[in-house]
């Protein structure tokens, strides 16, 4: 990983991701996080940043204006998440016939809503409690589908469409309007 200073964003952190297939830029309150495939040069990162500068700056401004959860709010969300999310996973798993998941862990992840390990353990962010119920269900169903297909293949998305009445892409798009702040 390396970084450089940008006049608008502050610190631009570049991380090489061996699995990445494209450049991904994520504004932070005080900088910009960039994930790149191994062959991407810093020059290409700078060119790409210039192409999307205005849009990324708008996103950064929104982050800076947004309310950040206090420690007390996070503690309350964690308690709610521990009471609600494991039960909801069990309900949806039963409803849709997902029997392979092992357990549910609640974490304070700010970069992912959820994940599914290779051993079918489901990890969910406590920040899911900020989402509307139908998007909480979407994230849970997404992770349950990963217990069947540990990738984002066509088979995975077909299964997602089955359990979301063909709305998986629309729900995914709607989820992008939310973040964990």
Backbone as ProteinMPNN parsed JSONL, in Angstrom:
{"seq_chain_A": "XXXXXXXXXXXXXXXXXXXXXXXXXXXXXXXXXXXXXXXXXXXXXXXXXXXXXXXXXXXXXXXXXXXXXXXXXXXXXXXXXXXXXXXXXXXXXXXXXXXXXXXXXXXXXXXXXXXXXXXXXXXXXXXXXXXXXXXXXXXXXXXXXXXXXXXXXXXXXXXXXXXXXXXXXXXXXXXXXXXXX", "coords_chain_A": {"N_chain_A": [[0.842, -1.181, 0.0], [0.477, 2.23, -0.735], [0.532, 5.842, -0.483], [-0.616, 9.179, -1.244], [-0.764, 12.763, -1.086], [-3.627, 14.711, -1.731], [-4.958, 17.726, -3.036], [-7.708, 18.262, -2.648], [-8.957, 15.982, -1.431], [-7.297, 15.153, 0.633], [-5.51, 12.659, 2.237], [-4.782, 10.131, -0.04], [-5.186, 6.83, -0.15], [-3.772, 3.999, -1.515], [-4.428, 0.709, -2.203], [-3.347, -2.481, -3.139], [-5.204, -5.058, -4.484], [-5.311, -8.384, -4.942], [-7.431, -9.795, -6.023], [-8.964, -7.933, -7.26], [-10.646, -6.484, -10.083], [-11.005, -4.087, -11.141], [-10.602, -0.514, -10.693], [-11.464, 0.78, -7.595], [-12.88, 3.397, -5.912], [-13.299, 4.914, -2.829], [-14.652, 7.424, -1.041], [-13.643, 8.901, 2.072], [-14.252, 10.505, 5.223], [-12.023, 12.044, 5.731], [-10.302, 11.617, 3.569], [-9.389, 9.483, 0.797], [-10.003, 6.224, -0.203], [-8.499, 3.82, -2.193], [-8.768, 0.967, -4.102], [-6.999, -1.34, -6.03], [-6.303, -3.427, -8.942], [-3.368, -5.553, -9.303], [-1.778, -4.702, -11.54], [-2.21, -2.011, -11.988], [-1.115, 1.315, -12.274], [0.118, 4.134, -10.333], [-0.175, 6.446, -11.766], [-2.34, 5.859, -13.469], [-4.3, 5.651, -11.524], [-4.385, 8.321, -10.641], [-5.29, 9.569, -13.006], [-7.818, 8.392, -13.26], [-8.98, 9.298, -10.921], [-9.134, 12.037, -11.523], [-11.059, 11.97, -13.555], [-13.364, 11.27, -12.16], [-13.508, 13.092, -10.116], [-15.29, 15.275, -9.319], [-17.726, 13.939, -8.706], [-16.861, 12.181, -6.683], [-15.997, 14.011, -4.772], [-18.44, 15.165, -4.074], [-19.638, 12.983, -2.79], [-17.863, 12.724, -0.656], [-18.326, 15.139, 0.701], [-20.973, 14.725, 1.532], [-20.537, 12.639, 3.345], [-19.076, 14.018, 5.277], [-21.002, 15.723, 6.269], [-22.834, 14.051, 7.401], [-24.408, 12.465, 10.187], [-22.5, 10.989, 12.69], [-22.45, 7.998, 14.464], [-22.701, 7.906, 18.001], [-20.784, 6.53, 20.779], [-22.588, 5.51, 22.61], [-24.916, 5.187, 21.049], [-23.974, 3.249, 19.265], [-23.559, 1.159, 21.032], [-26.21, 0.644, 21.832], [-27.279, -0.115, 19.349], [-25.783, -2.445, 18.91], [-26.754, -4.128, 20.947], [-29.455, -4.329, 20.169], [-29.072, -5.525, 17.658], [-27.937, -7.987, 18.36], [-30.094, -9.17, 19.622], [-32.057, -9.226, 17.621], [-31.039, -9.914, 14.923], [-29.821, -12.662, 14.777], [-32.131, -14.228, 15.213], [-33.717, -13.431, 13.062], [-32.183, -14.334, 10.914], [-32.418, -17.096, 11.346], [-35.201, -17.389, 10.956], [-35.515, -16.621, 8.217], [-33.814, -18.473, 7.021], [-35.133, -20.858, 7.602], [-37.592, -20.369, 6.296], [-36.834, -20.239, 3.578], [-35.41, -22.559, 3.186], [-32.646, -22.801, 3.748], [-30.193, -24.572, 5.085], [-27.561, -24.823, 5.707], [-26.08, -22.92, 7.114], [-23.87, -22.083, 9.816], [-23.468, -20.48, 12.22], [-24.248, -17.225, 13.648], [-22.653, -14.162, 13.76], [-22.3, -11.02, 15.271], [-20.881, -8.069, 14.291], [-18.841, -5.049, 14.28], [-18.458, -4.034, 11.754], [-17.639, -1.59, 9.367], [-17.324, -1.493, 6.732], [-18.588, -3.485, 5.367], [-21.805, -4.919, 5.006], [-22.368, -7.513, 5.579], [-21.023, -10.887, 5.7], [-20.017, -14.151, 4.577], [-18.433, -16.927, 5.764], [-16.045, -19.43, 4.628], [-16.773, -21.684, 5.978], [-19.436, -21.395, 6.308], [-20.284, -19.638, 8.305], [-22.078, -16.892, 9.324], [-21.53, -13.475, 9.254], [-22.597, -10.417, 10.487], [-23.046, -6.915, 10.237], [-23.501, -4.678, 12.922], [-24.552, -2.299, 12.195], [-26.554, -2.775, 10.428], [-28.921, -2.369, 11.668], [-29.707, 0.169, 11.141], [-30.975, 0.137, 8.768], [-33.908, -0.139, 6.608], [-36.39, -2.702, 7.182], [-36.799, -4.448, 4.929], [-34.395, -4.251, 3.567], [-32.578, -5.188, 5.429], [-33.398, -7.836, 5.447], [-32.71, -8.436, 2.8], [-29.866, -8.312, 2.895], [-29.341, -10.384, 4.718], [-30.455, -12.578, 3.32], [-28.76, -12.516, 1.122], [-26.323, -13.319, 2.297], [-27.1, -15.86, 3.203], [-27.545, -17.104, 0.744], [-24.934, -17.289, -0.051], [-24.127, -19.484, 1.383], [-24.731, -21.52, -0.213], [-23.695, -20.901, -2.753], [-20.55, -19.845, -2.935], [-19.736, -17.368, -4.116], [-20.17, -14.769, -6.582], [-21.56, -15.678, -8.822], [-23.544, -16.399, -11.806], [-25.313, -18.387, -10.988], [-25.504, -17.867, -8.271], [-26.767, -15.296, -8.326], [-29.138, -15.979, -9.594], [-30.284, -17.594, -7.636], [-30.568, -15.647, -5.644], [-32.473, -14.035, -6.916], [-34.609, -15.815, -6.852], [-35.239, -15.903, -4.112], [-35.908, -13.318, -3.594], [-38.049, -12.584, -5.069], [-37.36, -11.863, -7.713], [-36.198, -9.39, -7.38], [-33.565, -8.825, -6.723], [-31.448, -7.289, -7.903], [-32.534, -4.681, -7.922], [-32.9, -4.285, -5.181], [-30.253, -4.432, -4.331], [-29.26, -2.151, -5.568], [-30.766, -0.203, -4.218], [-29.749, -0.527, -1.63], [-27.277, 0.642, -1.849], [-27.725, 3.287, -1.336], [-27.371, 3.677, 1.315], [-25.247, 3.828, 4.193], [-22.804, 2.862, 6.699], [-22.385, 4.812, 8.575]], "CA_chain_A": [[0.0, 0.0, 0.0], [1.146, 3.525, -0.667], [-0.428, 6.938, -0.452], [-0.128, 10.512, -1.6], [-1.653, 13.826, -0.638], [-4.393, 15.377, -2.787], [-5.387, 19.061, -2.578], [-9.118, 18.259, -2.269], [-9.353, 14.851, -0.596], [-6.393, 14.85, 1.724], [-4.706, 11.468, 1.994], [-5.294, 9.115, -0.959], [-4.548, 5.552, 0.184], [-3.91, 3.028, -2.598], [-4.192, -0.662, -1.772], [-3.405, -3.475, -4.209], [-6.034, -6.215, -4.152], [-5.014, -9.4, -5.953], [-8.671, -10.267, -6.646], [-9.671, -6.814, -7.892], [-10.655, -6.443, -11.546], [-11.155, -2.689, -11.544], [-10.249, 0.476, -9.676], [-12.598, 1.147, -6.758], [-12.552, 4.575, -5.102], [-14.281, 5.152, -1.776], [-14.347, 8.599, -0.222], [-13.738, 8.864, 3.522], [-14.444, 11.846, 5.748], [-10.757, 12.774, 5.676], [-9.41, 11.103, 2.536], [-9.95, 8.645, -0.259], [-9.446, 4.872, -0.218], [-8.507, 3.303, -3.553], [-8.366, -0.43, -4.225], [-6.645, -1.536, -7.437], [-5.653, -4.682, -9.332], [-1.901, -5.443, -9.218], [-1.108, -4.078, -12.681], [-2.583, -0.599, -12.113], [-0.084, 2.251, -11.839], [-0.362, 5.328, -9.631], [-0.576, 7.399, -12.798], [-3.706, 5.516, -13.876], [-5.161, 6.025, -10.395], [-4.535, 9.783, -10.688], [-6.144, 9.887, -14.162], [-9.177, 7.961, -12.926], [-9.456, 10.238, -9.911], [-9.518, 13.281, -12.205], [-12.287, 11.719, -14.297], [-14.505, 11.161, -11.241], [-13.241, 13.99, -8.993], [-16.473, 16.008, -8.854], [-18.673, 13.0, -8.092], [-16.269, 11.695, -5.437], [-16.019, 15.115, -3.805], [-19.818, 15.268, -3.583], [-19.836, 11.904, -1.822], [-17.086, 13.042, 0.54], [-19.047, 16.204, 1.414], [-22.117, 14.101, 2.208], [-19.999, 11.926, 4.501], [-18.674, 14.995, 6.276], [-22.211, 16.32, 6.828], [-23.665, 13.014, 8.0], [-24.292, 12.193, 11.614], [-21.708, 9.815, 13.051], [-23.02, 7.393, 15.664], [-21.938, 8.019, 19.244], [-20.503, 5.235, 21.404], [-23.833, 5.048, 23.233], [-25.783, 4.708, 19.967], [-23.403, 1.997, 18.769], [-23.831, 0.151, 22.061], [-27.632, 0.302, 21.725], [-27.468, -0.87, 18.096], [-25.208, -3.773, 19.106], [-27.699, -4.902, 21.76], [-30.611, -4.63, 19.307], [-28.641, -6.451, 16.608], [-27.753, -9.318, 18.954], [-31.417, -9.727, 19.9], [-32.894, -9.352, 16.433], [-30.481, -10.493, 13.698], [-29.74, -14.128, 14.738], [-33.486, -14.772, 15.065], [-34.182, -13.173, 11.694], [-31.454, -15.275, 10.053], [-33.052, -18.406, 11.532], [-36.522, -17.347, 10.313], [-35.371, -16.623, 6.756], [-33.207, -19.752, 6.632], [-36.21, -21.846, 7.641], [-38.579, -20.023, 5.276], [-36.325, -20.503, 2.229], [-34.742, -23.855, 3.124], [-31.184, -22.741, 3.89], [-29.87, -25.326, 6.303], [-26.117, -25.011, 5.818], [-25.331, -21.922, 7.882], [-23.431, -22.628, 11.104], [-23.808, -19.565, 13.313], [-24.341, -15.812, 13.279], [-21.855, -13.279, 14.61], [-22.567, -9.598, 15.091], [-19.621, -7.338, 14.34], [-18.987, -3.605, 14.079], [-17.886, -3.737, 10.443], [-18.117, -0.376, 8.722], [-17.073, -1.581, 5.285], [-19.454, -4.525, 4.812], [-23.036, -5.196, 5.745], [-22.311, -8.894, 6.022], [-20.15, -11.793, 4.971], [-20.22, -15.569, 4.861], [-17.127, -17.584, 5.729], [-15.976, -20.699, 3.899], [-17.435, -22.715, 6.797], [-20.845, -20.996, 6.385], [-20.59, -18.791, 9.447], [-22.556, -15.61, 8.81], [-21.137, -12.302, 10.03], [-23.441, -9.289, 10.138], [-22.69, -5.652, 10.865], [-24.53, -4.133, 13.813], [-25.122, -1.127, 11.53], [-27.759, -3.187, 9.698], [-30.089, -1.887, 12.407], [-30.083, 1.473, 10.59], [-31.638, -0.078, 7.476], [-35.3, -0.604, 6.627], [-36.486, -4.155, 7.345], [-36.662, -5.21, 3.69], [-32.978, -4.303, 3.19], [-31.958, -6.127, 6.373], [-33.69, -9.172, 4.898], [-31.913, -8.611, 1.581], [-28.483, -8.623, 3.279], [-29.345, -11.727, 5.318], [-30.656, -13.543, 2.236], [-27.524, -12.509, 0.336], [-25.346, -14.167, 2.983], [-27.599, -17.235, 3.176], [-27.277, -17.632, -0.607], [-23.508, -17.636, -0.102], [-23.907, -20.822, 1.947], [-24.933, -22.441, -1.342], [-22.73, -20.489, -3.787], [-19.577, -18.948, -2.285], [-19.227, -16.438, -5.129], [-21.246, -13.971, -7.163], [-21.792, -16.238, -10.152], [-24.928, -16.344, -12.279], [-26.106, -19.283, -10.138], [-25.76, -17.129, -7.038], [-27.767, -14.25, -8.565], [-30.414, -16.655, -9.873], [-30.831, -17.973, -6.33], [-31.0, -14.392, -5.014], [-33.74, -13.643, -7.539], [-35.662, -16.723, -6.371], [-35.643, -15.596, -2.732], [-36.337, -11.908, -3.5], [-39.083, -12.378, -6.087], [-36.793, -11.205, -8.884], [-35.85, -8.003, -7.059], [-32.23, -8.737, -6.114], [-30.666, -6.167, -8.455], [-33.147, -3.433, -7.453], [-32.597, -4.163, -3.758], [-28.824, -4.13, -4.242], [-29.121, -0.742, -5.934], [-31.328, 0.585, -3.12], [-28.837, -0.622, -0.491], [-26.152, 1.557, -2.07], [-28.078, 4.612, -0.81], [-27.152, 3.662, 2.757], [-23.896, 3.46, 4.65], [-22.753, 2.45, 8.096], [-22.037, 5.931, 9.468]], "C_chain_A": [[0.884, 1.239, 0.0], [0.092, 4.617, -0.738], [0.233, 8.214, -0.949], [-1.172, 11.521, -1.156], [-2.314, 14.495, -1.839], [-4.955, 16.674, -2.22], [-6.833, 19.077, -2.084], [-9.45, 17.19, -1.232], [-8.532, 14.71, 0.676], [-5.599, 13.625, 1.334], [-5.431, 10.49, 1.058], [-4.506, 7.841, -0.691], [-4.824, 4.552, -0.926], [-3.511, 1.657, -2.076], [-4.321, -1.592, -2.971], [-4.205, -4.663, -3.698], [-5.853, -7.228, -5.267], [-6.261, -9.905, -6.67], [-9.416, -9.183, -7.399], [-9.564, -6.886, -9.41], [-10.802, -5.021, -12.068], [-10.706, -1.789, -10.397], [-11.521, 0.844, -8.917], [-12.155, 2.286, -5.852], [-13.672, 4.836, -4.113], [-13.867, 6.374, -0.962], [-14.497, 8.291, 1.263], [-13.914, 10.305, 3.979], [-13.175, 12.68, 5.55], [-9.793, 12.259, 4.613], [-10.151, 10.295, 1.494], [-9.238, 7.308, -0.211], [-9.603, 4.318, -1.628], [-7.993, 1.872, -3.535], [-8.146, -0.717, -5.705], [-6.14, -2.947, -7.696], [-4.133, -4.484, -9.351], [-1.238, -4.655, -10.348], [-1.367, -2.587, -12.833], [-1.476, 0.293, -11.538], [-0.701, 3.426, -11.084], [-0.834, 6.377, -10.633], [-2.004, 7.128, -13.27], [-4.699, 5.86, -12.767], [-5.424, 7.531, -10.428], [-5.446, 10.212, -11.846], [-7.605, 9.549, -13.866], [-9.785, 8.898, -11.881], [-9.902, 11.55, -10.558], [-10.843, 13.126, -12.934], [-13.514, 11.764, -13.384], [-14.411, 12.134, -10.059], [-14.513, 14.656, -8.453], [-17.452, 15.1, -8.121], [-18.147, 12.501, -6.745], [-16.247, 12.78, -4.363], [-17.423, 15.329, -3.235], [-20.085, 14.206, -2.521], [-19.083, 12.19, -0.531], [-17.786, 14.128, 1.363], [-20.247, 15.647, 2.167], [-21.663, 13.345, 3.451], [-19.66, 12.901, 5.626], [-19.879, 15.629, 6.966], [-23.037, 15.33, 7.647], [-23.383, 12.839, 9.489], [-23.488, 10.915, 11.841], [-22.245, 9.293, 14.382], [-22.099, 7.576, 16.865], [-21.679, 6.622, 19.797], [-21.767, 4.646, 22.022], [-24.79, 4.493, 22.169], [-25.287, 3.375, 19.41], [-23.687, 0.871, 19.751], [-25.291, -0.304, 22.007], [-27.907, -0.518, 20.461], [-26.937, -2.296, 18.24], [-26.176, -4.666, 19.891], [-28.926, -5.291, 20.935], [-30.244, -5.677, 18.261], [-28.492, -7.864, 17.163], [-29.081, -9.98, 19.292], [-32.158, -10.082, 18.618], [-32.279, -10.199, 15.302], [-30.347, -12.019, 13.703], [-31.11, -14.789, 14.562], [-34.001, -14.587, 13.64], [-33.466, -14.08, 10.701], [-32.116, -16.645, 10.135], [-34.408, -18.457, 10.839], [-36.402, -17.435, 8.791], [-34.749, -17.922, 6.257], [-34.272, -20.849, 6.597], [-37.194, -21.626, 6.496], [-38.119, -20.427, 3.874], [-35.495, -21.784, 2.119], [-33.221, -23.803, 3.127], [-30.808, -23.421, 5.193], [-28.371, -25.42, 6.565], [-25.399, -23.993, 6.696], [-25.042, -22.463, 9.282], [-23.847, -21.737, 12.276], [-23.831, -18.134, 12.787], [-23.529, -15.009, 14.287], [-22.202, -11.838, 14.259], [-21.254, -8.856, 15.288], [-19.872, -5.855, 14.092], [-18.375, -3.172, 12.75], [-18.509, -2.484, 9.845], [-17.929, -0.431, 7.215], [-17.941, -2.632, 4.602], [-20.692, -4.664, 5.67], [-23.006, -6.608, 6.302], [-21.303, -9.672, 5.224], [-20.488, -13.214, 5.39], [-18.87, -16.247, 4.718], [-17.199, -18.871, 4.911], [-16.623, -21.841, 4.664], [-18.894, -22.366, 7.076], [-21.239, -20.314, 7.692], [-20.959, -17.422, 8.892], [-22.184, -14.501, 9.784], [-21.978, -11.129, 9.55], [-22.995, -8.047, 10.901], [-23.839, -5.172, 11.745], [-25.215, -2.927, 13.176], [-26.298, -1.478, 10.612], [-29.012, -2.625, 10.368], [-30.529, -0.506, 11.938], [-30.89, 1.349, 9.299], [-33.123, -0.386, 7.655], [-35.32, -2.138, 6.654], [-36.256, -4.922, 6.048], [-35.204, -5.263, 3.216], [-32.168, -5.152, 4.168], [-32.169, -7.545, 5.852], [-32.873, -9.437, 3.643], [-30.476, -9.007, 1.933], [-28.408, -10.04, 3.862], [-29.514, -12.782, 4.232], [-29.42, -13.638, 1.349], [-26.495, -13.443, 0.985], [-25.807, -15.625, 3.041], [-27.379, -17.874, 1.801], [-25.813, -17.996, -0.767], [-23.217, -18.978, 0.565], [-24.101, -21.894, 0.887], [-23.899, -22.174, -2.437], [-21.8, -19.452, -3.165], [-18.931, -17.992, -3.282], [-20.403, -15.591, -5.601], [-21.491, -14.395, -8.606], [-23.255, -16.044, -10.566], [-25.832, -17.233, -11.423], [-26.473, -18.593, -8.821], [-26.878, -16.112, -7.254], [-29.125, -14.835, -8.945], [-31.092, -17.075, -8.567], [-31.323, -16.733, -5.58], [-32.332, -13.927, -5.598], [-34.895, -14.53, -7.072], [-36.161, -16.294, -4.991], [-36.072, -14.139, -2.545], [-37.401, -11.579, -4.54], [-38.583, -11.563, -7.275], [-36.326, -9.781, -8.635], [-34.419, -7.831, -6.565], [-31.428, -7.55, -6.614], [-31.219, -4.823, -7.967], [-32.843, -3.215, -5.969], [-31.124, -3.821, -3.542], [-28.583, -2.652, -4.544], [-29.638, 0.161, -4.81], [-30.391, 0.606, -1.917], [-27.666, 0.343, -0.629], [-26.451, 2.986, -1.613], [-27.803, 4.742, 0.683], [-25.679, 3.4, 3.043], [-23.929, 3.238, 6.147], [-22.476, 3.582, 9.072], [-23.118, 6.218, 10.447]], "O_chain_A": [[1.918, 1.276, 0.666], [-1.08, 4.358, -1.015], [1.455, 8.314, -1.057], [-2.321, 11.17, -0.885], [-1.657, 14.806, -2.833], [-5.378, 16.722, -1.065], [-7.152, 19.844, -1.176], [-10.152, 17.467, -0.259], [-9.024, 14.201, 1.683], [-5.07, 13.552, 0.225], [-6.556, 10.076, 1.335], [-3.309, 7.772, -0.968], [-5.982, 4.283, -1.246], [-2.404, 1.465, -1.574], [-5.286, -1.505, -3.73], [-3.928, -5.204, -2.628], [-6.204, -6.958, -6.415], [-6.171, -10.39, -7.798], [-10.389, -9.466, -8.098], [-8.538, -7.291, -9.956], [-10.735, -4.776, -13.272], [-10.463, -2.251, -9.282], [-12.536, 1.182, -9.526], [-11.178, 2.16, -5.115], [-14.837, 4.963, -4.49], [-12.846, 6.352, -0.275], [-15.368, 7.517, 1.662], [-13.738, 11.23, 3.185], [-13.245, 13.869, 5.242], [-8.583, 12.445, 4.743], [-11.366, 10.408, 1.331], [-8.008, 7.257, -0.181], [-10.696, 4.339, -2.194], [-6.912, 1.599, -3.013], [-8.989, -0.387, -6.539], [-5.614, -3.597, -6.793], [-3.666, -3.346, -9.41], [-0.221, -4.001, -10.118], [-0.797, -1.956, -13.722], [-0.971, 0.041, -10.445], [-1.901, 3.678, -11.187], [-1.786, 7.11, -10.368], [-2.787, 8.06, -13.45], [-5.811, 6.309, -13.043], [-6.564, 7.964, -10.259], [-6.274, 11.109, -11.687], [-8.509, 10.323, -14.181], [-10.964, 9.244, -11.956], [-10.932, 12.109, -10.182], [-11.662, 14.044, -12.936], [-14.576, 12.24, -13.788], [-15.169, 12.004, -9.098], [-14.776, 14.6, -7.251], [-17.949, 15.445, -7.049], [-18.903, 12.41, -5.778], [-16.455, 12.497, -3.183], [-17.577, 15.636, -2.053], [-20.684, 14.49, -1.483], [-19.592, 11.933, 0.56], [-17.83, 14.041, 2.59], [-20.513, 16.042, 3.302], [-22.322, 13.399, 4.49], [-19.932, 12.627, 6.795], [-19.786, 16.03, 8.127], [-23.843, 15.731, 8.487], [-22.265, 13.041, 9.964], [-23.778, 9.879, 11.242], [-22.466, 10.066, 15.315], [-20.882, 7.421, 16.763], [-22.278, 5.648, 19.343], [-21.991, 3.437, 21.966], [-25.403, 3.445, 22.372], [-26.082, 2.481, 19.12], [-24.019, -0.244, 19.346], [-25.577, -1.496, 22.121], [-28.667, -1.486, 20.491], [-27.557, -3.245, 17.758], [-26.386, -5.825, 19.533], [-29.383, -6.433, 20.99], [-31.012, -6.605, 18.007], [-28.879, -8.832, 16.509], [-29.192, -11.205, 19.257], [-32.813, -11.121, 18.542], [-32.935, -11.102, 14.783], [-30.728, -12.644, 12.714], [-31.238, -15.786, 13.851], [-34.642, -15.477, 13.082], [-34.081, -14.547, 9.742], [-32.349, -17.286, 9.109], [-34.737, -19.457, 10.201], [-37.099, -18.223, 8.153], [-35.114, -18.416, 5.191], [-34.306, -21.664, 5.675], [-37.584, -22.57, 5.809], [-38.922, -20.905, 3.072], [-34.935, -22.061, 1.058], [-32.574, -24.683, 2.559], [-31.076, -22.901, 6.276], [-27.955, -26.034, 7.547], [-24.22, -24.176, 6.999], [-25.845, -23.196, 9.86], [-24.503, -22.197, 13.211], [-23.48, -17.87, 11.637], [-23.692, -15.154, 15.498], [-22.374, -11.492, 13.09], [-20.597, -8.996, 16.32], [-20.981, -5.455, 13.737], [-17.836, -2.071, 12.638], [-19.73, -2.329, 9.816], [-18.332, 0.488, 6.502], [-18.017, -2.662, 3.374], [-20.64, -4.545, 6.894], [-23.554, -6.871, 7.372], [-20.789, -9.202, 4.209], [-21.144, -13.451, 6.404], [-18.233, -16.153, 3.669], [-18.281, -19.335, 4.552], [-16.985, -22.858, 4.071], [-19.522, -22.951, 7.958], [-22.387, -20.402, 8.128], [-20.226, -16.861, 8.078], [-22.481, -14.573, 10.976], [-22.066, -10.872, 8.349], [-22.613, -8.127, 12.069], [-25.005, -5.251, 11.359], [-26.327, -2.567, 13.563], [-26.96, -0.587, 10.08], [-30.037, -2.428, 9.716], [-31.615, -0.052, 12.299], [-31.424, 2.338, 8.797], [-33.547, -0.837, 8.719], [-34.376, -2.785, 6.201], [-35.581, -5.951, 6.062], [-34.813, -6.213, 2.538], [-31.177, -5.769, 3.777], [-31.24, -8.351, 5.82], [-32.392, -10.553, 3.445], [-29.928, -9.933, 1.337], [-27.502, -10.802, 3.524], [-28.791, -13.778, 4.223], [-29.074, -14.722, 0.878], [-25.874, -14.259, 0.304], [-24.982, -16.533, 2.938], [-27.061, -19.06, 1.713], [-25.476, -18.904, -1.527], [-22.155, -19.556, 0.33], [-23.686, -23.038, 1.067], [-23.302, -23.105, -2.979], [-22.208, -18.321, -2.9], [-17.711, -17.828, -3.286], [-21.506, -15.697, -5.065], [-21.614, -13.555, -9.498], [-24.084, -15.587, -9.78], [-26.982, -16.881, -11.16], [-27.593, -18.717, -8.327], [-27.827, -16.057, -6.472], [-30.158, -14.237, -8.643], [-32.304, -16.935, -8.408], [-32.381, -16.769, -4.951], [-33.214, -13.478, -4.866], [-36.022, -14.06, -6.914], [-37.363, -16.318, -4.73], [-36.543, -13.762, -1.472], [-37.622, -10.409, -4.852], [-39.285, -10.687, -7.781], [-36.082, -9.038, -9.586], [-34.089, -6.773, -6.03], [-30.785, -6.867, -5.817], [-30.447, -3.923, -7.635], [-32.562, -2.093, -5.548], [-30.789, -3.016, -2.673], [-27.802, -1.987, -3.863], [-29.017, 1.175, -4.49], [-30.25, 1.635, -1.257], [-27.124, 0.81, 0.374], [-25.539, 3.807, -1.511], [-27.987, 5.818, 1.253], [-24.966, 2.819, 2.225], [-24.967, 3.408, 6.786], [-22.345, 3.343, 10.273], [-22.984, 7.126, 11.267]]}, "name": "protein", "num_of_chains": 1, "seq": "XXXXXXXXXXXXXXXXXXXXXXXXXXXXXXXXXXXXXXXXXXXXXXXXXXXXXXXXXXXXXXXXXXXXXXXXXXXXXXXXXXXXXXXXXXXXXXXXXXXXXXXXXXXXXXXXXXXXXXXXXXXXXXXXXXXXXXXXXXXXXXXXXXXXXXXXXXXXXXXXXXXXXXXXXXXXXXXXXXXXX"}
